[in-house]
């Protein structure tokens, strides 16, 4: 029986014997075969050398395609493992996947790897690539694989097979040359030479076997890998720039906030940092009011019985903090939604009342793993610009459309004009049946289309346990993506917490609950803002907008007068009356990213004028105090 291969353009070709992807690519063009990395067979990635033994839709994946990069990175991890075992005999291998920007591999070795070792290992990796060793896929039985790894002293691999693979199952082994192999699902490149030279080892970290702290401790070597050298160089340049913009370093330099061991994952806000917080919060509060939201406030802790009803107990308790009082167990809220349902349920609602929109700057606590904490980007205590809309199913589209337009304007006002929209779909662990999830997911798709969104990325399995969500991923000034706002459709929580309204026929109906946030975590969003603007926040967000600096001490009194007038007008202003030269003061406040420095001397004091100098320019502008106040209060 012949094999029918269907190409992307719809053409079909018959083969009497099972062809490999490489044979098909070579038949089309030898040049194409050289560019090929793997092939797609009925949507799945296969090795070029694997025979296609069934009728299939077929596509060649070349090095420039996103799917190829994941394979290149996975192969780089295998090359890393081979290099380590060649250089350090007796080291055991475990597993090493690709990552968003590269790869890592976990090793069991008594002696720790050093920075010097990384350089040596990387050189051996390049040698293995240069050797262009063939990579061959083999299928082994369970018992043969266990015997091989036990004989080789690879106890971790042998354990994984014994405990994770049935005795009657087979598994795939990939050989690199004659001397090294690893157990892997694949696919892989035809040879190590195809990995290329665009990789770099970056650091050594710790890990645990199977991710369990009770198991053996391993050493993890991280690396970067890209399809070409230009992409690697661009990424390294971005990393260098990101280090300069690190919000933790800038926070110390600009005196914004600090964190300490006594409160892991929590933030001590200093006056300047809290001024930024207040600027963001008051801006978002205006958006709330303009959009018809009523601001509310819920309790910080609630009895666990409520969290059991809401579904959080079964689906989220590992991420929650608990406390006890008078033999009752309470949960510190990780989310605001159950509290908002209680506020909704406190009254009787008609269909004429809907939609009802609640908003809250709600403080939440989540028990994040210590290893995942990162400055104010990933914390345990945070505040959300949270909102919940109770509406009918027919109102979902208009509410989501209005939210989308609102969110896009907010992001633009904060300086973000480049973003991606994604739709996170049902996770494996979830509430409700598939029919309900179909309705919820389709409702969000329809709303995005109604909002004029032409395309979005769908993320299988990444929705919340109670509903799918639209995600807004902002691109910052150096090209990094940050997920901030969300809009979620929830049919589950109103049912579980018995929310209802009275319809036009005097019948009780369940409202739909929309969970929405624009900036998301206030802490994280402020961290993103700091890095996006490299600490030089726009005038309206800057913690200190203006510093008044006299040239001579004779102008100190006038400096105080100018500062008082600006403060009365609502400007965040300070004076610098130190006995220092004006150029020193300008340099100091420029390093503090102050947007405007107002310089005054004897002449300005006599004429009631000021001289304005803006951050990033040496140009100065002299004007009356009244005109300066007008300029500095309308920005």
N, C-alpha and C positions, 0 to 999 in steps of 0.2 A: 504494500500500500504506500503510495507516495505521500510526502509531507507538503502541505500547502502553507506557504509563507506569504502573509499579506503585509505589504509595505505601507508606510504612512500615506502615500499618495493614492492608495487603493489598489494598486497593481498587485497581482498574485503570481507567484512563481512556484512550480512544483519541483520537488527533489525526490529522487528514488531512494536515497539513503539520508539518514539524519545529518544535516549539515551543521557545522559550527558557525558561530557568528563571524569568526574571522574568515572562513571560506566564503560566506555570502558577501562580506565587505570587500574581499579581494576580487570577487567576481564583478562587483560594480566598478571598483577602481582601486588599484594598488595604493594610490595616495590616500584614499579614504581609509583603507585598512591600517595604514601607519598612524592616522589620526585617531582611530577608534580606541576606546578605553574599555568599554563593556557594551553589551546590547540589552535592549528591553525585549522580553518575551512575554506577551500577554500582560504587559505592564510591570513585570518583575525584572529586576536587574540580574543578568547572567554573565558568567565569564565568557570571553571571546572563544575560548577553546572547548566550551561545553557543547556537546551535540544537542541539537534541538529535535527531540524525538516525538513531536506532536504538531498538529496544525496550530499556527500561532500568528498573532499580530506582532510584527517585528519592527524594531527601530534601532539604529546604530547611535550610540552615545559617544560623541567625540570629546576631546579634552576641554573644549571651551564651554561645555554645558554644565549646569549646576550639579546634576547627578554624578558627573565625573569627578568633581572635586571631593565629594564624600569618599569615593573609592580611593582616590589618590591619598587622602589623609589616613584612611584605614591601612593602606599598604605601607605608609610611612611609619605607622605604629608597629607593624610587623618587622620592618627593616630595623627600627629601634631595638626591638626585642632580640633580633638576631645579633645585632652589634653588641649589645650588653652581654649576651651569653658567650660570644667569641672573646670578648675582652675580660670577662669576669666569670670563669668557669665555676659551676656550683650554684650560680644564681638561678632561682626558680622563676618561671614566668607564670602570670595569672591571666589577666585580660587587658586589652587596650583598644578602646573604640576611637572613632573620629569625634571631633567636637565642632563647634560653630566656626572656629578659626584654625583648627589644627588637629591634635591628637594627644593621647597620653597612653602610658602603659604602666601597670602595677607590677612590681618585682618583690620577691622575698629574698632578702640578703642581709646577713648579720651586720656587715659594715656599711655605714651610710655613704651614699654617693656625695661627691663634692662638686663645687663649681668647675674645678679643673677636670674632673671626670666627664662632665658634660661636653667640654671641648673635645676630649679624646673620643667619646662616644659618637659625637656628631661627625668627626673625621672618619671613623669606621663606617658609619652609615653611608657617607659619600663614596667610600670604597666599595661597599656592597652594591650601591646603585651603579657605579662604574663597571662592576663585574657583570651587570645585566643578567643576573641569575634567572633562569626560567621559573615561573610560578605555576605549579601543577596542582590541580584539584583531584583528590582521591576520596572514595567512599569506604569507610572502615566499619567493621562491626563493633558493637559495644565492648565485647571482651577483648578484642585485639587492641582497641584504643587504651583500655585500662592497663593491659599488660605492658604496652609500649611506654606509657607515661610513668608507671611504677618503676620499670626497669631504668628509665632515664632519670629517676629521682625527682620527678615532677609530681609531688604529692598533691598539690592544689588542683592540678588538671585531673588527676585520677579521681580525687574526691568529687569534683564537679560531675564527672561522667557517671560515677557510681550512684550519686544521689539525684542527679537531674535528668538522666536519660534511661529509659526503659531497656531491660536486657535484650529485648528483641528488636530494638531500634538500631538504625545505622547513624553515623555522623560523618561530616565532611572534614577532611584534613587538607591543609594547603602546605605544599613543600616549596621552599625557596632554595633552589639548587639541590645538592645531594645530602647536605649535612644538617639542614634545619627545617623544622616543620612546626605548625601550630594548628590547633583545633579551631575551626571558624566556619560560620555560615557563608561567608563570602558576600558578593563576588570580589575578585581581585584582578589586578592588571596581569597581562601575559608574562611580564618579567619585571625585575626590580629596576631595570633601567628606565622604565616608563614612569617611575615616581618623579624623576627630574631632580633639579637642584634647588628648587624654591622651598626649602624647609630650614628650620632653625630650632634647636632645643633652647628652652627658656628658663626652666627652673625645676627644682625637686621639691616635692611635697609629701605629706603623709596620707595614708589610706588604711582601711581595714578590709580584710578578706570578707567578701560578700557584703561590704558596707556596714558590718556589725562591730561595734566597739568591743564586744566580748571575744572577738576572733583575733587571729594573728595580725600584727601590724605590718603593713607593707610600705614600700617606697614607690612614689609615683613620679615619673619623669614626664614633664609636659613639653610639647613642641608645637610649632606653627608649621603649616604647609599650605601652599597655594599652587595654582596651575602654572604660574610663570613667575619669573624673578621680579618683574615690575609690580605685580600684585603684592608680593611679599614686602618689597621695599615700601610700597604705599601703606601697607598695614603697620609696619614698624614705625614709619613716620607718624601715623595716627596715634600709635601707642605712646610715642614720645610726647606728642602734643597733649594727649589725655593726662599724662603724668603731671605736666605743667598746670593743667586745669583741675587736678584732683580737688574735690570740694573739701576734703579733710585738711589739706595743706593750706588752701585759701582761707578756710575758716579760722585757722590759727593765725595766719598773717593779718587777716582783716578783723579778728576778734569777734567772730559771729556766734560760735557755740563750742562746747567741748563734750566729750564723753569720757566715762571712767569706769573702772572695773566694778565698783559698787552698784552700778546700774547698767548692766550689759544690754546693749541694744536700745538704750534710751538716751535722751538728749537734754543737756543743760544749755538752755538758750541764753546768750548774753544780750545786753541791750541792743546792739546793732543787728544781731541776727533776728531778735524778736521784732524789730522794726520792719525787716523784710517780711516776716511772717504776717504782721498786721497789714502791710500793704497788699499782700496776696489775698488775705482773708477778706478785707474790706472790699476789694475789687470783686471777688467771687460773690460776696453777700449782695452787692448791687445787682449782679447777674441773676441771683435767686429772685430778688424782689421784682425785677423787670419781667421775669418769666413766669410769675404767678405762683411761686413757691412760698409756703408758710414755714417759717423756721421753728423747729421744735427742739426738745432736749429730753433724752431718755436716761434711765439709771445706768450707772457704770457696771454694777453687778446685778444678776438676777438668778433666781433659783434654778437649779439644773433641770427641774421638771419642764420649764419652758423650752430649754435647749433640746430636750428630748422630743418634745412635740414638734419643734421646728425642723428637726432632722440633723442638727449640728452634732448632737451627741453621737450618733452612729457614723457620721461622715467626717467629723472635723475635730473630735475631742482631743486627738494627739497634739493639736496646735493651740489648745486652750489652757488658760491658767484657772485654777480653782482655789476657793477659800471656804472656810467653815465658820459658822456662828450658831450657837445654841442648837447643836446637833442637826443643822441644816447645811447642805452643800450648795454653794453658789459658784457660778462661773463669771469671771471677768469677761465682759463682752468682746469677742473677736470681730463682730460685725454689728451694725446698727439696725439691720432689717427687722428682727423679731420685736424690738422695742417700738419701731414705727407701726407695726401691725397692732400692738397693744393700744397705741394712741388712736389709730383708726377705729379699733373695736370699741373704744370708750363711748362712741356715739352711734346713732342710727342714721344710715345714709340712704338716700334715694338715688336712682339713676340720674336724676337731674343735677345731683351734686358732683358727679364725676366729670372730668378727672379731678382727683384730690392730690395735690402735690406737697409733700413734706420735704424739708431740708434740714440738715444738721451738720455742724462741724463736730462730728462725733469722735471722741477719743476711744481707741480700740487697743487691745493687747493680744498679741499672738505669740505662742511659744516657739519661735523660730530656732532652729539648731544654731548653736554658737558659731559653728564654722561657716554658716551662711550670712552672718551679720556683716554689714559693710557700711561704715560711716552712717549717714542718715539716709542712704539709699535702701538699706534693708535693716529694719529695726524691729523691736518687740513692742514698743509703745508708739502709736502714731495716731494722727487725726486725719479723717477723710472729709472732703467736701461732699458728703453723702446726701443722696436724695432718693425718695421713693414715690412713685406715682401709682395711685390706685385708679384703674380705669376699666372700661369694657374692652372686650376683644376687638370690637370695631374701631376703637380709639387708638390702638397700638400704633398704627401707621402714622397718624398725624402727630402723636406724641414723640415718636422716635425721630421723625423728620424735623420737628422743632428743636429737639435736643441736638441733633447733628449740626444744624445751622448755628445754634448757640455755641457749641463746642468749637467749631471751626473759627468763629470770630474770637473766642477766648484765646485759642492757641496763637492766632495771628497777633493779638495784642501783646502776648508775652514774647513774641519774636520767633515763633515757629510757623513756617509756611510750607515746609516739606514734611509730609507724613504718609504713612500707609494705614489702610483700614483692613482689619482682619475679623473673621467671624469664627469664634471658638465653639465647636459643636460638642455633642453629648459625650461625657466621659464614661469610662467603664463602670465606675462607682457612682450611682446617681439615683435620684428619686423618680418615680413615675414610669409610665409605660412608653413604648416607642411611638404610639399614635400621638400622645401628648407632646413628645419631643419633636415630632414631625411638624405639628402645628406651630410650636414656638420657633423652630428654626426657619420655617417658611415665612412666618410673620416678620422676622428680622430681615430676611432677604427682600421681601416686598417693600419694607420700609426703606432699606438702603436704595433700592431702585427709585422709589418715590422721592427720595432726597437728592436724586441726581447723581448718585455714585455709580460709575460705569463698571468698575472692577474692584474686587477685593480678594484677599487670600482666605481660604477656609482651612481651619486648623482642627483636624479630627481629634476627638478625645480631650480637648483642652477647655471645654466649658466648665461652669460651676456645677456642683452636684444637683442644684435645683433648677438650672436653666442655661440655655446658650447665651452668648454675649458678643456684642460688637466691641472690638478693641481698637483704640486709637494709638498708633505707634509713631511718636514724633522723631524726626531726624534732627540731630543737633548740628552745630556749626562745623563739626569735624566728621560728620557722616554717621555717627552712632545712632542706633534706634532705641527709643525708650517707650515702653508701654505705659500709658497713663490713664486716660479716660476709658470708661466702659458704659455700655447700655445693655442690660440683661432683661430678658422676658422670663417671668416666673409664674407658672400656673400652680406650683406645688405649695408654697408657703401659705397663701390664702386658704387653701384647703386644709392644711395641717393645723393652722391656727384659727380656723373657723371665722375668717373674715367674710362679710357678705354685704350686699346692698339690696334694696327693694326695687324691682324693675317696674315697667309701666303697667304690668298686669298684677301688681301687688304680690309678686312671688320673690322669694329669696334667691339671689344669684351670687356666684363667686366673682369678685373682681379679679382682674389680672394685675399683678404687681410688677412694675418696672423698676429695676435697681439702676441708678445712674450716678456717675461721678465724672467730673470733667478733669480736674487735676489729680484726682485719686488721693494718695497719701500726700498730705501737705509737706511732711518732712522730705519725702523722696522728690517731690516736684521742686522744692526749693534747692535741693542738691543738684538736680538737673539744670535749673536756672543758673546756679553758680558756675557750673562747668560749661554750659552753653555760652555764657557771656564772659568766661574766664575771670569771673569776679567783678568785672566792670558792668554792673547792672544798669539798665536804662534809668534815666533820671527819676521816673515816677516810682521805681522800685528801690532805688538806692537807700541804704539805711541812713546815711548822712548825705543829703543832696547838695548842701552848700557849706563851705567853710569860709568865714570872714577872717582875713589875715591882714593886720596892719603892717605897713612898711616901717613905721617908727612908733615909739611908745606914745608920742603926742596924739596919735590917732586911735588909742585904745578906747577912749570914751565913745568916739563916733562908731567904732567897730561894734561896741555893745548896742548902740542905737540901731545900726543896720540889722544886726542879728535879731533884735527884739521885733523890729518891723516885719522881717521875713517870717519869724516864728508866728506872729499874730496872723499873717496871711496863710499859714498852714504849711510852710516849708520846714523840712527837717534840717536844722542849721546848727553849727557850732562855731565858736570863735577860737582863734589861735593867737593868744597874746604873749607867747613865749618871746624871750629876748634873743631871737635868732634872725639871721638874714632872710629876706623874703624869698630868695631863690631856694634856700634850704626848706622853708615851709612849703613852697610849691612842689618841690620834689617829694617831700614826705607825704603830702596829701594825694599826690598823683599815684604813689605806690599804694595808698589806701583806696584807690579807685574812686575818689570823690569826684562827681561829675562837674561841679562848678566851684572855682575858687574866686571869691570876691576880694580884690586887693584895694586897700584904702590907705591913703597917706594924708599929709597936711593939706594938699590941694583939694583932695576929694572931701575932706572934712569941712573945709571952708566953703566949697561950692555945692555941698550936699549931692555929690555924685559918687559913683562906684566904678571900678574897672573889673570886668568879668573875664575870666580865663577858663576855657572849657577843657575837660580831660581829652588828651590826644591831639591837642593843637597848641601852638605857641602864640596864636593870634589873640590879641586882647581887644576888648570893646568897652569904651567908656560911655556912661549914660547916667541920667538922673536916677536917684534912688527909687522914685515912683515908677519910672519905666522898667527898672530892674525887677521890682516887685511884680509888675504886670507880666514880664517875660518869664519869671521863675515860678509863677503860679498857674500858668496855662499849659505847661509841658506835660 
